[in-house]
Amino acid sequence: ISTCILSGLAKHSALGTALLVLAVHEKHGYELNYYHHSAVIDACARTCEWTRASQLFCKMTLSQVEPNRITYNAAISAFEKGSTWLEALKLFGMMRRSMVESSTVTSSSGISACEKAGKWEKALRFFGVMEQCGVEPSTITFNALISACRSDDGWERGMKLLSAMKRSEVELNRITFNSAISTCEKAGEWQKAVQFFAMMLQSKVEAGRITFSSLISACEKCAEWEKALHVFSIMAQCGLESNTITSNAAISACAKGSAWEKAFQLFGIMSKEKLLDKITFSAVISACERAGEWKKASQLLRLMVETNFETDLIILHAAMSACVKAGKWERGLRLFNMMAQSEVELDAMTFSTAISTCEKGGEWERVLDFLSVMAISQVKLDTITISSAISACGQAGQWEKALLILGMAADR
């Protein structure tokens, strides 16, 4: 009866009650076996309480209750939930030394623990031991392995693992392909990501929003904006609504590909659907900056401020840079003043952009004002700022001021 009660509590993640039941049993001197401990450790796993699971496991062994496969599975699962890969490996080693036969669940949990901690080499080692023990890998095992291999050359290992899955006749599901596509996305291998997507469709596995988000992001990283928009349109054809993440990735792809008009069109759609966020504005302003569309960049920055979106220095730099490139130094300085009045803390790059703006406009006196503000704010001068300041004074024939700035830089 006790075992049934504890198992029921574990399934409902009622760790507190399970611990209370266990404590009552101990107080009254009832004999506890591995089933009781395993159930409570399982409750720990379900509630991500890996520290408590470790304590219970140690207490169990000190009580001379021999853990079995169920106990080890529950404990390793708890460590997996807590991303404590080292503890999972230690327990797996103890399991082997105790001659307790591991299962697919055991190995999959260990691999998943390594995956969550970004330890792909340890995950592959786990897999190697699993094969040596003759344990058959499952879809969950391979999915965790592919996810663990998210590094610069991870897509190659992902391809090999997919081939291994096919040879093992293990089912390839949506998570499998999502993991593989995400691995390619991290490595900037958009063509490989598209290949995995094609393989997914051939396998008649339904793509989801995560699939499309990873695909669009892979195209975005390589500035393949046309491919990103094509994937974006396929997503709509599949009846999936875009969200902020997918739309931002598509806009960012357009920005990197200097397709500012497409980025602006997407921005309009997102605005109507109320999907805008800070990243959206940043991507579109960046697209405008690259295309020299200073008016659009300025308007967007103002809209951000007026609609209470959080701004940052990267966005300000992009908007100001668009104005500088177009020779609109006065507009650039107005944007600087607007941001200076906000709560954004200005840095060396911001002042450098402002001084460069003044240089273009021949405003050497303003340059000196900015240098004074930098000194008061204890913002360090950099080479670009000094060069722009000296150039502004030199162009105006203010050589004494230029030499003064040079001396100021030497003192610092």
C-alpha positions in Angstrom: 0.0 0.0 0.0 2.8 2.4 0.9 4.5 1.8 -2.4 1.2 2.6 -4.3 0.7 5.8 -2.3 4.3 7.0 -2.9 4.1 6.1 -6.6 0.9 8.0 -6.9 2.3 11.0 -5.1 5.4 10.9 -7.4 3.2 10.9 -10.5 1.4 14.0 -9.3 4.8 15.6 -8.4 3.7 15.9 -4.7 7.2 15.8 -3.3 6.3 17.4 0.0 3.7 14.9 0.8 5.9 12.0 -0.4 8.7 13.1 1.9 6.2 13.4 4.8 4.9 9.8 4.2 8.5 8.5 4.1 9.3 10.3 7.3 6.3 8.8 9.1 7.3 5.4 8.0 10.8 5.9 9.3 9.5 7.3 12.6 7.4 4.2 13.2 10.2 1.8 12.3 8.6 0.4 9.1 11.0 -1.4 6.8 11.7 0.7 3.7 12.9 -0.9 0.5 14.2 0.4 -2.8 10.6 0.8 -4.1 9.8 3.4 -1.4 13.0 5.3 -2.0 12.7 5.1 -5.8 9.2 6.6 -5.7 10.3 9.6 -3.6 13.4 10.1 -5.8 11.1 10.0 -8.8 9.1 12.8 -7.2 12.3 14.7 -6.8 13.1 14.2 -10.5 9.6 15.4 -11.5 10.0 18.6 -9.4 13.6 19.2 -10.5 14.9 18.8 -6.9 18.2 17.0 -7.8 19.9 18.0 -4.5 17.1 16.3 -2.5 17.3 13.3 -4.8 21.1 13.0 -4.2 20.5 13.2 -0.4 17.8 10.5 -0.5 20.0 8.3 -2.6 22.9 8.6 -0.2 20.6 8.0 2.8 19.3 4.9 1.1 22.7 3.4 0.5 23.8 4.2 4.1 20.7 2.3 5.3 22.1 -0.7 3.4 19.2 -0.7 1.0 20.6 -1.7 -2.4 19.4 0.5 -5.2 18.1 -1.2 -8.3 17.7 0.0 -11.9 14.5 1.9 -11.1 16.3 3.8 -8.3 19.2 4.7 -10.6 16.9 5.7 -13.4 15.0 8.0 -11.0 18.2 9.6 -9.6 19.9 10.1 -12.9 16.6 11.6 -14.3 16.7 14.0 -11.3 20.3 15.0 -12.2 19.3 15.4 -15.8 16.5 17.8 -14.9 19.0 19.8 -12.9 21.6 19.8 -15.7 24.1 18.3 -13.2 25.9 16.1 -15.8 28.8 15.3 -13.5 26.6 13.8 -10.8 24.8 11.8 -13.5 28.1 10.4 -14.8 29.2 9.5 -11.3 26.0 7.7 -10.6 26.1 5.9 -13.9 29.7 4.7 -13.0 28.4 3.5 -9.6 25.6 1.6 -11.4 28.1 -0.2 -13.6 30.4 -1.1 -10.7 27.4 -2.5 -8.8 26.7 -4.7 -11.8 23.2 -3.2 -12.1 22.1 -3.4 -15.8 21.4 -0.1 -17.4 18.5 0.6 -19.7 17.6 3.0 -22.5 16.0 5.3 -19.9 19.2 5.4 -17.8 21.5 6.2 -20.7 19.0 8.7 -22.3 18.8 10.6 -19.0 22.6 10.7 -18.7 23.0 11.9 -22.3 20.3 14.5 -21.8 22.1 15.8 -18.6 25.2 16.3 -20.7 23.3 17.9 -23.5 21.7 20.5 -21.1 25.1 21.4 -19.8 26.6 21.7 -23.3 28.9 18.8 -22.8 28.6 17.1 -26.2 31.9 15.1 -25.8 30.6 13.6 -22.5 27.2 12.8 -24.2 29.0 10.9 -27.0 31.1 9.0 -24.4 27.8 8.1 -22.7 26.5 6.9 -26.0 29.7 4.8 -26.5 29.3 3.1 -23.2 25.6 2.5 -23.9 26.5 0.7 -27.2 29.2 -1.4 -25.3 26.6 -2.5 -22.8 24.3 -3.6 -25.7 21.6 -1.1 -24.7 19.4 -0.2 -27.7 19.2 3.6 -28.2 15.8 5.1 -28.6 14.5 8.2 -30.4 14.9 10.2 -27.1 18.5 9.0 -26.9 19.3 10.2 -30.4 17.4 13.5 -30.0 19.4 14.3 -26.9 22.6 13.5 -28.7 21.8 15.7 -31.7 20.9 18.5 -29.4 24.2 18.1 -27.5 26.2 18.5 -30.7 25.3 22.2 -31.2 28.8 23.5 -31.9 30.5 25.0 -34.9 30.8 21.7 -36.7 27.9 20.0 -34.9 25.9 19.6 -38.1 28.4 16.9 -39.3 27.8 14.9 -36.2 24.1 15.5 -36.5 24.1 14.1 -40.0 26.0 11.0 -38.8 23.6 10.5 -36.0 20.6 10.8 -38.3 22.2 8.1 -40.5 22.7 5.9 -37.4 19.0 6.4 -36.5 18.0 5.2 -40.0 20.2 2.2 -39.7 18.8 1.4 -36.3 15.3 1.8 -37.7 14.6 4.2 -34.8 11.7 6.6 -35.5 12.7 10.1 -36.6 10.2 12.6 -35.1 9.7 16.3 -35.1 12.1 16.8 -32.2 14.8 14.9 -34.1 14.6 17.2 -37.1 14.2 20.3 -35.0 17.4 19.4 -33.1 19.3 18.8 -36.4 18.0 22.0 -38.0 18.8 24.0 -34.8 22.4 22.5 -34.8 22.9 23.7 -38.4 21.4 27.1 -37.5 24.0 27.5 -34.6 26.8 26.6 -37.1 25.5 29.0 -39.8 25.0 26.1 -42.2 21.7 27.2 -43.8 22.0 24.9 -46.8 22.4 21.8 -44.5 19.4 23.1 -42.5 17.3 23.2 -45.7 18.5 19.7 -46.5 17.3 18.4 -43.1 14.0 20.3 -43.7 13.6 18.5 -47.1 14.3 15.2 -45.4 11.7 16.0 -42.7 9.1 16.6 -45.4 10.1 13.4 -47.2 9.7 11.5 -43.9 6.2 12.9 -43.7 7.0 14.5 -40.3 4.9 17.6 -39.7 7.0 20.8 -39.3 6.1 23.2 -36.4 6.8 26.8 -35.5 10.1 25.9 -33.9 11.2 24.2 -37.1 10.5 27.3 -39.2 12.0 29.6 -36.6 15.3 27.7 -36.7 15.3 27.5 -40.5 14.6 31.3 -40.9 17.3 32.0 -38.3 19.8 29.8 -40.2 19.1 31.9 -43.3 19.3 35.1 -41.4 22.8 34.3 -40.0 24.1 34.0 -43.6 22.1 37.1 -44.9 20.1 34.8 -47.2 17.1 37.1 -47.0 15.3 35.7 -50.0 15.5 32.2 -48.7 14.3 33.4 -45.2 11.3 35.1 -46.8 10.5 31.9 -48.8 10.6 29.8 -45.7 8.4 32.5 -44.0 5.8 32.2 -46.8 5.9 28.3 -46.6 5.1 28.6 -42.9 2.0 30.7 -43.6 1.0 28.1 -46.3 1.2 25.4 -43.6 -1.4 27.3 -41.6 1.1 28.4 -38.9 0.8 31.9 -37.6 4.1 33.8 -37.3 5.2 35.0 -33.9 7.6 37.7 -32.8 10.7 35.4 -32.9 10.1 34.1 -36.5 9.2 37.6 -37.8 12.2 39.2 -36.2 14.5 36.5 -37.7 13.0 37.3 -41.2 13.5 41.1 -40.7 17.0 40.6 -39.5 17.8 38.5 -42.6 16.5 41.4 -44.7 18.6 43.8 -42.7 21.8 41.8 -43.3 20.9 41.5 -47.0 20.3 45.2 -47.3 16.7 44.6 -48.3 15.3 47.4 -46.1 12.0 47.8 -48.1 11.1 44.1 -47.3 12.1 44.6 -43.7 9.8 47.6 -43.5 6.9 45.6 -45.1 7.3 43.0 -42.4 7.5 45.7 -39.7 4.1 47.0 -40.9 2.6 43.5 -40.7 4.0 43.0 -37.2 2.7 46.3 -36.1 -0.8 45.4 -37.2 -0.6 42.1 -35.4 1.0 43.7 -32.3 4.1 41.6 -32.4 6.6 44.4 -32.2 9.4 44.3 -29.6 12.8 46.0 -29.1 14.6 43.4 -31.4 12.1 44.3 -34.2 12.9 48.0 -34.0 16.7 47.3 -33.8 16.6 45.0 -36.9 14.6 47.5 -39.0 16.7 50.5 -38.0 19.8 48.5 -38.8 18.3 47.8 -42.2 17.6 51.5 -42.8 21.1 52.4 -41.6 22.7 50.0 -44.1 20.6 51.4 -46.9 21.2 55.1 -45.9 17.5 55.6 -45.2 18.1 58.2 -42.4 14.5 59.5 -42.4 13.1 56.0 -41.7 15.7 55.3 -39.1 15.0 58.6 -37.3 11.2 58.0 -37.4 11.5 54.5 -36.0 13.7 55.7 -33.1 11.3 58.4 -32.3 8.4 55.9 -32.5 10.2 53.7 -30.1 10.6 56.5 -27.5 7.0 57.7 -28.0 5.5 54.2 -27.6 7.7 53.5 -24.5 9.8 50.7 -26.1 13.1 50.3 -24.3 15.9 51.7 -26.4 19.6 51.0 -26.2 22.9 52.3 -27.5 23.1 49.9 -30.4 19.8 51.2 -31.8 20.9 54.8 -31.2 24.3 54.2 -33.0 22.5 52.7 -36.0 20.0 55.6 -36.3 22.8 58.3 -35.8 25.1 56.4 -38.3 22.3 56.5 -40.9 22.1 60.3 -40.5 25.9 60.8 -40.6 26.2 58.7 -43.8 23.5 60.8 -45.4 25.3 64.0 -44.3 22.3 64.9 -42.0 24.5 65.9 -39.1 21.8 68.2 -37.5 19.3 65.3 -37.4 22.0 63.0 -36.0 22.7 65.5 -33.1 18.9 65.8 -32.4 18.7 62.1 -32.0 21.7 62.2 -29.6 20.1 65.0 -27.5 16.8 63.0 -27.4 18.6 59.9 -26.1 20.7 62.0 -23.7 17.5 63.2 -22.0 16.4 59.6 -21.5 17.6 57.1 -19.0 20.1 55.4 -21.4 23.6 55.7 -20.2 25.8 57.0 -23.1 29.1 55.2 -23.8 32.3 56.0 -25.7 30.9 54.8 -29.0 27.8 57.1 -28.7 30.0 60.1 -28.1 32.3 59.0 -30.9 29.3 58.9 -33.3 28.2 62.3 -32.1 31.6 63.9 -32.5 31.9 62.3 -35.9 28.5 63.9 -36.7 29.9 67.3 -35.6 33.0 66.8 -37.7 30.8 66.3 -40.8 28.9 69.5 -40.0 32.0 71.5 -39.1 30.7 72.1 -35.6 34.1 72.2 -33.8 32.7 74.0 -30.8 30.2 71.3 -30.2 33.0 68.8 -30.4 34.7 70.6 -27.5 31.4 70.5 -25.5 31.1 66.7 -26.1 34.7 66.2 -24.9 34.0 68.1 -21.7 30.9 66.0 -21.1 32.9 62.9 -21.6 35.5 64.1 -19.1 32.8 64.9 -16.5 31.1 61.5 -17.1 34.5 59.7 -17.0 33.9 58.2 -20.4 37.3 57.1 -21.9 38.5 58.6 -25.1 39.3 56.2 -27.9 41.4 56.6 -31.1 38.4 57.2 -33.4 36.9 59.9 -31.1 40.3 61.7 -30.9 40.8 61.5 -34.6 37.3 62.9 -35.4 37.7 65.7 -32.8 41.1 66.7 -34.1 39.8 66.5 -37.7 36.8 68.8 -36.8 39.1 71.4 -35.3 41.7 71.1 -38.1 39.0 71.6 -40.8 37.9 74.8 -39.0 41.5 76.1 -38.8 41.4 75.7 -35.0 44.9 74.2 -34.7 45.4 75.3 -31.1 42.3 73.4 -30.1 43.4 70.4 -32.1 46.8 70.3 -30.3 45.0 70.8 -27.0 42.9 67.7 -27.7 46.0 65.8 -28.7 47.7 66.7 -25.4 44.5 65.7 -23.5 44.7 62.3 -25.2 48.4 61.9 -24.3 47.6 62.7 -20.6 45.0 60.0 -20.5 
